[in-house]
Amino acid sequence: MLSRTTGFLVCAVLVLSMCSVATAINLTGGIHTEDFDSMGTGGTAPPTDWTAASSAGSNPPSALGLPSAAIGGIGNNGYNAGTVGGADRALGVYGGASGDTRFISATFTNQTGSAVSTFDVNYDLETWYWRFADAANGGNDRSAGFNLVIDTGSGFRDVGPTFDTAVTNAGVTTDGGVWLNSPTSSAGIGGTIDLAALNAGDANIAASIAPGGTFSLGWNATSSEPEPLGSGASRHGVVSVDNFSIDFNGGMPPPPPPVGANILVVTNNNGNSQPLVDFLEGRGHTVLRERFNNAAPTQMYLDDNQIDLVIVARESNSGDYDDGSEPQDWNGLPVPMINANMFLYRTSRWGYTDNGGQGGIGDQTDLDPFDDPNHPFFAGLTTSLFDAPEGMTANNSINLPPGSQVLATLNGGDDLAIFIIPEDAVAFNGRGTFGDIRVGFNYGNEGDFGLLNANGREIFARIVDGLTASPAAVPEPTTGVVLLIGVTALSLRRRRRAA
């Protein structure tokens, strides 16, 4: 949130000179947020999946009285608003004249698996304001704001007065003065969008968003112009959206209780792996903990125990699982697996990567920024793993078999943290073919699962839930499309268990 302090600070409003066609933001349930800080102090493009534009084809020139420290220019897309050097940014458009549409928008896809008819939207309206030098007209007030509109397939339609908000800025009497964002020129906007109710009054708004359906939200800038636009007496402003959130749980029925899965945890140290076992059992899963004396479990073992997921804990000794055909046997297991032992990723072990080395990467608290923060594993979450720095070890390569996808890294992108290897991919160094999906999750050194914070555990829980659904489903590498995993085998095991 932008600072709510008053006073005349140095203001920078950067013209966004690029407006690419936005793709859709996947909503998987829960709260999705955007604070626009990723634009940075010198950014010239909106965040991914957002647009800002003007029907007039240009924003006002930098001659509007920006202080010399600000970066001005001419563009047709919008503004990166904030104080000079300030990390807190907002996405804005010029308030505009009559007949000139200034617009901010984002498109979303319902990936919850259920139709959604109501959801909550919250954001801050912020005004960043200046004027031409004109002492004679310096006392005029001006209002600026947004009308929130929605497009469910038949064009943008107003969502109602709850979201139609404007604030009035008191006149600035100093020639060329800058009226900055402050409590009196900002407003927190929020409420529930009820599509069924809107549809009853406007058939152009769908009554719900079907699974896989898309919709767009738009902010149409509004302003009052006490003098003609372009005259020396004209007053101009930038209105911005900040701290946006959409809670996409409101319109869905409560999710059913998770069906407990049968999970095999492979470990050489029961004590250090106990926090992992406690976590899984606390979520309703049945856990079998085994070492297997190096050899992979047989198909009979998997069937007799109706194993839905194998987790190779960090507390396993990689040197115990690389003799003879052991790598090929473990890789060939026809059941989803989460592998938390980065030592097994090596070419000399199970061949997940093309490198045989690993090493310490120092104390870490967070993953690197996500390439896709809307991925179902991460949507609505942060990159935080630990509340206090923890020493970590990682493989020396991020190169995975063809078709795989690196989802999260550590240490500035140099080291693997979370990744997906698809079924039927071929391991490096002749280590066989993967019999089902493999997900790598580096939670640190032995015993460190118990140190994961709530955010880190939620990421891990989403991976487990995705792999133990019936049928199991996770986003397909590189496409984001849901990939069904082991459908026949998992469904059979589920049916046997229910019998």
C-alpha positions as CSV (number, residue, x, y, z in Angstrom):
1,M,0.0,0.0,0.0
2,L,1.3,3.4,-0.8
3,S,2.2,5.6,2.1
4,R,-0.7,7.6,3.5
5,T,1.4,10.5,4.7
6,T,0.6,14.0,3.7
7,G,2.9,16.7,2.5
8,F,4.7,17.6,-0.8
9,L,7.1,14.7,-1.6
10,V,8.9,14.4,-4.9
11,C,6.6,12.5,-7.2
12,A,7.5,10.2,-10.1
13,V,4.8,9.1,-12.5
14,L,6.4,7.0,-15.2
15,V,4.8,6.7,-18.6
16,L,4.2,3.0,-19.5
17,S,5.4,2.9,-23.0
18,M,4.5,-0.7,-23.7
19,C,1.2,-2.4,-23.6
20,S,1.3,-6.0,-24.6
21,V,-1.8,-8.2,-25.0
22,A,-2.5,-9.6,-21.6
23,T,-3.0,-13.3,-21.0
24,A,-5.4,-14.7,-18.4
25,I,-4.6,-15.0,-14.7
26,N,-5.6,-18.5,-13.5
27,L,-7.8,-18.4,-10.4
28,T,-7.7,-21.8,-8.5
29,G,-9.5,-20.7,-5.4
30,G,-8.4,-18.5,-2.5
31,I,-7.1,-14.9,-2.8
32,H,-5.1,-13.6,-5.7
33,T,-3.3,-10.3,-5.2
34,E,-1.4,-7.7,-7.2
35,D,0.4,-4.8,-5.7
36,F,2.1,-3.6,-8.9
37,D,5.5,-3.2,-7.1
38,S,7.0,-5.6,-9.7
39,M,7.1,-2.7,-12.1
40,G,9.9,-1.2,-10.1
41,T,10.8,2.5,-9.9
42,G,11.7,2.6,-13.6
43,G,9.4,0.1,-15.2
44,T,7.7,1.0,-18.5
45,A,5.3,-1.9,-18.7
46,P,2.4,-3.1,-16.5
47,P,2.7,-6.4,-14.7
48,T,2.1,-9.5,-16.7
49,D,-1.5,-10.1,-17.5
50,W,-2.5,-6.4,-16.9
51,T,-3.1,-3.6,-19.4
52,A,-3.5,0.2,-19.3
53,A,-4.5,2.2,-22.3
54,S,-6.1,5.4,-23.7
55,S,-8.5,5.7,-26.6
56,A,-7.0,9.1,-27.3
57,G,-3.7,7.4,-28.3
58,S,-1.5,9.4,-26.0
59,N,-1.0,10.4,-22.4
60,P,-0.4,14.1,-21.5
61,P,3.1,15.2,-22.2
62,S,5.7,15.6,-19.4
63,A,5.2,19.4,-19.6
64,L,2.3,19.0,-17.2
65,G,4.4,20.3,-14.4
66,L,6.3,17.2,-13.3
67,P,9.3,18.2,-11.2
68,S,12.7,17.8,-12.8
69,A,13.4,14.7,-10.8
70,A,10.4,12.8,-12.3
71,I,10.6,10.8,-15.5
72,G,8.1,12.0,-18.1
73,G,7.3,11.2,-21.7
74,I,4.6,10.5,-24.1
75,G,2.8,7.2,-24.4
76,N,-0.6,5.7,-24.8
77,N,-0.8,3.1,-22.1
78,G,-0.7,4.4,-18.6
79,Y,1.6,5.3,-15.7
80,N,3.8,3.7,-13.1
81,A,2.9,5.9,-10.2
82,G,4.9,6.4,-7.0
83,T,7.4,8.6,-5.3
84,V,10.9,8.9,-6.8
85,G,12.9,5.9,-5.8
86,G,10.0,4.4,-3.9
87,A,9.5,0.7,-4.2
88,D,5.7,0.9,-3.7
89,R,4.1,1.4,-7.1
90,A,0.6,1.7,-8.5
91,L,-0.8,1.3,-12.0
92,G,-2.5,4.4,-13.3
93,V,-4.0,6.2,-16.2
94,Y,-4.6,9.9,-16.9
95,G,-8.0,11.1,-15.7
96,G,-8.8,12.2,-19.3
97,A,-11.2,14.6,-21.0
98,S,-14.8,14.1,-22.1
99,G,-15.0,11.3,-24.7
100,D,-11.5,10.0,-24.0
101,T,-11.6,6.5,-22.4
102,R,-8.7,5.7,-20.1
103,F,-8.8,2.1,-19.0
104,I,-7.0,-0.5,-16.8
105,S,-7.9,-4.1,-17.1
106,A,-7.0,-7.7,-16.3
107,T,-8.5,-11.1,-17.6
108,F,-9.0,-14.1,-15.4
109,T,-9.7,-17.8,-15.9
110,N,-11.8,-19.9,-13.5
111,Q,-9.6,-22.9,-12.7
112,T,-11.4,-24.0,-9.6
113,G,-13.3,-26.8,-11.3
114,S,-16.6,-25.4,-10.2
115,A,-18.9,-22.6,-11.5
116,V,-18.4,-19.4,-9.6
117,S,-21.2,-16.9,-9.2
118,T,-19.9,-14.6,-6.4
119,F,-16.5,-13.3,-5.5
120,D,-14.9,-10.4,-3.6
121,V,-12.9,-7.7,-5.1
122,N,-10.8,-5.1,-3.1
123,Y,-8.4,-2.4,-4.2
124,D,-7.2,1.1,-3.4
125,L,-8.0,4.1,-5.6
126,E,-5.1,6.5,-5.5
127,T,-4.8,9.8,-7.2
128,W,-1.4,11.3,-8.4
129,Y,-2.2,14.8,-9.5
130,W,-0.6,17.9,-11.0
131,R,-1.5,20.9,-13.1
132,F,-0.4,23.5,-15.6
133,A,1.0,26.7,-14.1
134,D,-2.0,29.0,-13.7
135,A,-2.2,31.1,-10.6
136,A,-5.5,32.6,-11.6
137,N,-7.2,29.3,-11.6
138,G,-5.1,27.5,-9.0
139,G,-8.0,27.1,-6.5
140,N,-10.3,24.9,-8.5
141,D,-11.1,21.5,-7.1
142,R,-11.2,18.4,-9.2
143,S,-12.6,14.8,-8.7
144,A,-11.2,11.7,-10.2
145,G,-11.9,8.0,-9.8
146,F,-12.9,4.7,-11.4
147,N,-16.0,2.9,-12.5
148,L,-15.5,-0.9,-12.2
149,V,-16.8,-2.9,-15.1
150,I,-16.9,-6.6,-16.0
151,D,-16.9,-8.5,-19.2
152,T,-18.2,-12.1,-19.1
153,G,-18.3,-12.5,-22.8
154,S,-20.7,-9.8,-24.1
155,G,-18.7,-6.6,-23.5
156,F,-17.9,-4.6,-20.4
157,R,-20.8,-3.7,-18.2
158,D,-20.9,-1.7,-15.0
159,V,-21.0,-3.7,-11.8
160,G,-22.9,-1.1,-9.8
161,P,-22.5,1.9,-7.5
162,T,-20.6,0.0,-4.8
163,F,-17.5,0.2,-7.0
164,D,-18.1,3.6,-8.6
165,T,-15.9,5.8,-6.5
166,A,-14.2,9.1,-6.9
167,V,-12.3,11.4,-4.6
168,T,-12.0,15.2,-4.7
169,N,-8.6,16.9,-4.5
170,A,-8.5,20.3,-3.0
171,G,-7.1,22.9,-5.4
172,V,-3.4,23.4,-5.5
173,T,-2.7,27.2,-5.6
174,T,1.1,26.9,-6.3
175,D,1.9,27.3,-10.0
176,G,3.1,23.9,-11.3
177,G,2.4,22.3,-7.9
178,V,2.2,18.5,-7.5
179,W,-0.7,17.2,-5.5
180,L,0.4,13.8,-4.1
181,N,-1.4,10.7,-3.0
182,S,-2.6,11.2,0.6
183,P,-5.5,10.1,2.8
184,T,-7.8,12.7,1.4
185,S,-7.1,11.7,-2.2
186,S,-7.3,8.0,-1.8
187,A,-9.9,5.4,-1.0
188,G,-10.1,1.7,-0.2
189,I,-12.8,0.1,-2.4
190,G,-14.2,-3.4,-1.8
191,G,-17.3,-5.6,-2.0
192,T,-18.9,-8.7,-3.4
193,I,-19.7,-9.1,-7.0
194,D,-22.9,-11.2,-7.3
195,L,-23.1,-12.3,-10.9
196,A,-26.6,-13.8,-10.5
197,A,-27.9,-10.6,-9.1
198,L,-26.3,-8.5,-11.9
199,N,-27.6,-10.9,-14.5
200,A,-31.1,-10.4,-13.3
201,G,-30.8,-6.7,-14.2
202,D,-28.5,-7.0,-17.2
203,A,-28.6,-10.2,-19.4
204,N,-25.3,-9.2,-20.9
205,I,-23.6,-10.3,-17.6
206,A,-23.4,-14.0,-17.2
207,A,-25.0,-15.5,-14.0
208,S,-21.8,-17.4,-13.3
209,I,-18.3,-18.2,-14.6
210,A,-18.2,-21.8,-15.8
211,P,-15.1,-24.0,-15.0
212,G,-12.5,-23.0,-17.5
213,G,-14.4,-19.8,-18.4
214,T,-12.8,-16.4,-18.6
215,F,-13.9,-12.9,-17.6
216,S,-12.3,-9.5,-17.4
217,L,-12.4,-6.7,-14.9
218,G,-11.8,-3.1,-16.0
219,W,-11.3,0.2,-14.3
220,N,-12.7,3.1,-16.4
221,A,-11.1,6.4,-15.3
222,T,-13.5,9.3,-14.5
223,S,-12.7,12.9,-13.8
224,S,-14.2,16.4,-13.7
225,E,-12.6,19.1,-15.9
226,P,-13.3,22.6,-14.6
227,E,-11.4,24.0,-17.6
228,P,-11.0,22.8,-21.2
229,L,-8.4,20.1,-21.6
230,G,-5.2,21.5,-23.1
231,S,-5.7,25.1,-22.0
232,G,-3.2,26.8,-19.8
233,A,-5.8,26.7,-17.0
234,S,-6.5,23.0,-17.3
235,R,-5.9,20.7,-14.3
236,H,-4.8,17.1,-14.9
237,G,-4.5,14.0,-12.8
238,V,-3.5,10.4,-12.7
239,V,-5.8,7.9,-11.0
240,S,-4.3,4.5,-10.0
241,V,-5.2,1.0,-8.8
242,D,-3.1,-0.4,-6.0
243,N,-3.3,-3.4,-3.6
244,F,-5.8,-5.3,-5.7
245,S,-7.1,-8.6,-4.5
246,I,-9.8,-11.0,-5.7
247,D,-11.2,-13.7,-3.3
248,F,-12.4,-16.5,-5.6
249,N,-13.7,-18.7,-2.8
250,G,-16.9,-16.7,-2.3
251,G,-18.9,-18.3,-5.0
252,M,-17.8,-21.9,-4.5
253,P,-19.4,-24.5,-2.2
254,P,-17.2,-25.5,0.6
255,P,-14.6,-28.1,-0.6
256,P,-15.3,-31.6,0.5
257,P,-13.0,-33.0,3.2
258,P,-9.8,-34.3,1.5
259,V,-9.8,-38.1,0.9
260,G,-7.0,-39.5,2.9
261,A,-4.3,-41.1,0.7
262,N,-2.0,-44.0,1.4
263,I,1.5,-42.5,1.3
264,L,4.7,-44.4,1.4
265,V,7.5,-42.3,3.0
266,V,11.0,-43.7,2.2
267,T,13.5,-42.7,5.0
268,N,16.6,-43.9,6.7
269,N,15.9,-41.9,9.8
270,N,12.6,-42.2,11.5
271,G,13.3,-39.5,14.0
272,N,14.3,-36.8,11.6
273,S,11.4,-37.6,9.3
274,Q,8.8,-37.5,12.0
275,P,7.7,-33.9,11.4
276,L,6.9,-34.9,7.8
277,V,4.9,-37.9,8.9
278,D,3.1,-35.9,11.5
279,F,2.2,-33.3,8.9
280,L,0.8,-35.9,6.5
281,E,-1.2,-37.7,9.1
282,G,-2.5,-34.4,10.4
283,R,-4.1,-33.9,7.0
284,G,-5.9,-37.2,7.1
285,H,-3.4,-39.4,5.2
286,T,-2.3,-42.9,6.1
287,V,1.5,-43.1,6.2
288,L,3.7,-46.2,5.8
289,R,7.4,-45.5,6.6
290,E,9.9,-47.9,5.1
291,R,13.6,-48.1,4.2
292,F,13.3,-51.2,1.8
293,N,16.9,-52.2,2.3
294,N,17.8,-50.3,-0.9
295,A,15.5,-52.1,-3.4
296,A,12.4,-50.5,-4.8
297,P,9.1,-51.7,-3.5
298,T,7.5,-54.4,-5.7
299,Q,4.3,-54.0,-7.6
300,M,2.7,-56.4,-5.1
301,Y,3.7,-54.2,-2.2
302,L,2.2,-51.1,-3.9
303,D,-1.1,-53.0,-4.7
304,D,-1.4,-54.7,-1.3
305,N,-1.0,-51.4,0.5
306,Q,-2.9,-49.4,-2.1
307,I,-0.1,-46.8,-2.3
308,D,-1.2,-43.6,-3.9
309,L,2.0,-41.6,-3.5
310,V,5.7,-42.2,-2.7
311,I,7.6,-39.5,-0.9
312,V,11.4,-40.0,-0.7
313,A,12.3,-38.0,2.3
314,R,15.5,-36.0,2.6
315,E,16.4,-38.3,5.5
316,S,17.1,-41.1,3.0
317,N,20.7,-42.0,2.2
318,S,21.2,-41.6,-1.5
319,G,24.1,-44.1,-1.6
320,D,21.8,-46.9,-0.5
321,Y,19.6,-46.6,-3.6
322,D,22.1,-46.7,-6.6
323,D,23.3,-50.3,-6.8
324,G,22.7,-52.4,-9.9
325,S,19.2,-51.8,-11.3
326,E,18.0,-49.9,-8.3
327,P,17.9,-46.5,-10.0
328,Q,15.9,-47.9,-12.9
329,D,13.6,-49.8,-10.6
330,W,12.9,-46.7,-8.4
331,N,12.4,-44.4,-11.5
332,G,10.1,-47.0,-13.1
333,L,7.7,-47.2,-10.2
334,P,4.2,-46.6,-11.7
335,V,3.0,-44.3,-8.9
336,P,3.5,-40.5,-8.4
337,M,6.5,-39.5,-6.3
338,I,7.8,-36.5,-4.4
339,N,11.6,-36.6,-4.1
340,A,13.0,-34.4,-1.4
341,N,16.5,-35.8,-1.6
342,M,18.6,-33.6,-3.9
343,F,21.5,-36.0,-3.7
344,L,19.4,-38.6,-5.6
345,Y,18.9,-36.1,-8.4
346,R,22.5,-36.6,-9.6
347,T,23.5,-38.6,-12.7
348,S,25.4,-41.0,-10.4
349,R,22.1,-41.8,-8.6
350,W,18.7,-41.5,-10.3
351,G,19.6,-39.1,-13.1
352,Y,17.0,-36.4,-12.6
353,T,19.6,-33.8,-13.7
354,D,22.6,-33.9,-16.1
355,N,25.1,-33.2,-13.4
356,G,26.8,-35.4,-10.7
357,G,27.5,-32.8,-8.1
358,Q,25.8,-30.9,-5.3
359,G,26.9,-28.5,-2.6
360,G,25.8,-26.1,0.1
361,I,24.2,-22.9,-1.0
362,G,24.3,-21.1,2.4
363,D,21.5,-19.8,4.5
364,Q,18.1,-19.3,2.7
365,T,14.7,-18.1,3.8
366,D,12.9,-17.7,0.5
367,L,12.5,-19.2,-3.0
368,D,13.5,-17.0,-5.9
369,P,10.6,-15.1,-7.4
370,F,8.2,-17.4,-9.2
371,D,8.1,-17.4,-13.0
372,D,4.4,-18.1,-12.7
373,P,3.0,-16.9,-9.4
374,N,-0.5,-18.1,-10.5
375,H,0.6,-21.7,-10.8
376,P,-1.8,-23.8,-8.7
377,F,1.1,-24.8,-6.3
378,F,1.8,-21.1,-5.6
379,A,-1.3,-19.0,-6.3
380,G,-2.0,-16.6,-3.5
381,L,1.1,-17.7,-1.6
382,T,4.5,-16.1,-1.2
383,T,8.0,-17.4,-1.8
384,S,8.8,-17.8,1.9
385,L,10.0,-21.2,3.1
386,F,11.6,-20.5,6.5
387,D,11.0,-17.8,9.1
388,A,14.7,-17.8,10.0
389,P,17.7,-18.5,7.7
390,E,18.5,-22.2,7.2
391,G,21.5,-23.7,5.5
392,M,20.6,-25.6,2.4
393,T,22.1,-28.0,-0.1
394,A,21.3,-28.2,-3.8
395,N,22.2,-30.0,-7.0
396,N,24.7,-28.2,-9.3
397,S,22.4,-28.3,-12.3
398,I,18.9,-27.1,-13.2
399,N,18.8,-29.1,-16.5
400,L,16.1,-31.8,-16.4
401,P,14.9,-34.4,-18.9
402,P,13.0,-33.0,-21.9
403,G,9.4,-32.1,-21.1
404,S,10.2,-31.2,-17.5
405,Q,9.5,-27.9,-15.9
406,V,11.4,-25.9,-13.3
407,L,8.8,-24.2,-11.1
408,A,11.0,-22.6,-8.4
409,T,14.7,-22.1,-7.8
410,L,17.0,-21.0,-5.1
411,N,20.1,-18.8,-4.9
412,G,19.3,-16.5,-7.8
413,G,18.1,-19.2,-10.2
414,D,21.2,-21.4,-9.9
415,D,19.7,-24.2,-7.9
416,L,16.6,-26.4,-8.1
417,A,13.9,-26.1,-5.5
418,I,10.6,-27.4,-7.1
419,F,10.2,-29.1,-10.4
420,I,8.1,-31.5,-12.4
421,I,9.3,-34.5,-14.5
422,P,6.5,-36.0,-16.6
423,E,5.7,-39.7,-16.9
424,D,7.6,-41.5,-19.6
425,A,10.5,-39.0,-19.5
426,V,13.9,-40.6,-19.8
427,A,16.4,-40.1,-17.0
428,F,20.0,-39.1,-17.6
429,N,22.9,-41.5,-17.7
430,G,20.8,-44.6,-18.5
431,R,18.8,-44.4,-15.3
432,G,15.7,-45.6,-16.9
433,T,12.2,-44.2,-17.8
434,F,9.9,-42.6,-15.3
435,G,6.9,-44.7,-14.6
436,D,4.8,-41.8,-13.4
437,I,5.1,-38.1,-12.6
438,R,8.0,-37.0,-10.3
439,V,7.9,-33.7,-8.4
440,G,11.1,-32.5,-6.8
441,F,10.8,-30.4,-3.6
442,N,14.0,-29.3,-1.8
443,Y,13.0,-28.5,1.8
444,G,16.6,-28.3,3.1
445,N,18.7,-30.7,5.0
446,E,17.7,-33.7,7.2
447,G,15.1,-32.7,9.7
448,D,14.3,-29.4,8.1
449,F,10.7,-30.2,7.1
450,G,9.8,-29.3,10.7
451,L,11.3,-25.9,10.1
452,L,9.1,-25.0,7.1
453,N,6.8,-22.1,7.9
454,A,3.1,-22.1,7.2
455,N,3.6,-20.8,3.6
456,G,6.2,-23.5,2.8
457,R,4.0,-26.2,4.2
458,E,1.0,-25.0,2.2
459,I,3.1,-25.3,-1.0
460,F,4.0,-28.8,-0.1
461,A,0.4,-29.7,0.9
462,R,-0.8,-28.5,-2.5
463,I,1.6,-30.7,-4.3
464,V,0.6,-33.7,-2.2
465,D,-3.1,-32.9,-2.8
466,G,-2.5,-32.6,-6.5
467,L,-0.8,-35.9,-6.7
468,T,-3.3,-37.8,-4.5
469,A,-6.5,-36.6,-6.1
470,S,-8.7,-39.1,-7.7
471,P,-7.6,-39.0,-10.5
472,A,-4.4,-37.2,-9.6
473,A,-4.0,-33.9,-11.3
474,V,-1.2,-31.4,-11.6
475,P,-0.5,-28.7,-14.2
476,E,1.2,-30.2,-17.2
477,P,4.8,-29.0,-17.6
478,T,5.2,-25.9,-19.8
479,T,1.5,-25.6,-20.6
480,G,-0.4,-25.1,-17.3
481,V,-3.0,-27.5,-18.6
482,V,-4.2,-30.1,-16.0
483,L,-2.4,-33.4,-16.6
484,L,-4.1,-36.6,-15.4
485,I,-1.6,-38.8,-13.8
486,G,-1.9,-42.6,-13.5
487,V,-5.6,-42.3,-14.0
488,T,-6.3,-46.0,-14.4
489,A,-4.0,-47.2,-11.6
490,L,-5.2,-44.6,-9.1
491,S,-8.8,-45.0,-9.9
492,L,-8.5,-48.8,-9.4
493,R,-6.8,-48.4,-6.1
494,R,-9.5,-45.9,-5.0
495,R,-12.2,-48.3,-6.0
496,R,-10.6,-51.2,-4.2
497,R,-10.2,-49.1,-1.0
498,A,-13.9,-48.0,-1.2
499,A,-15.1,-51.6,-1.7
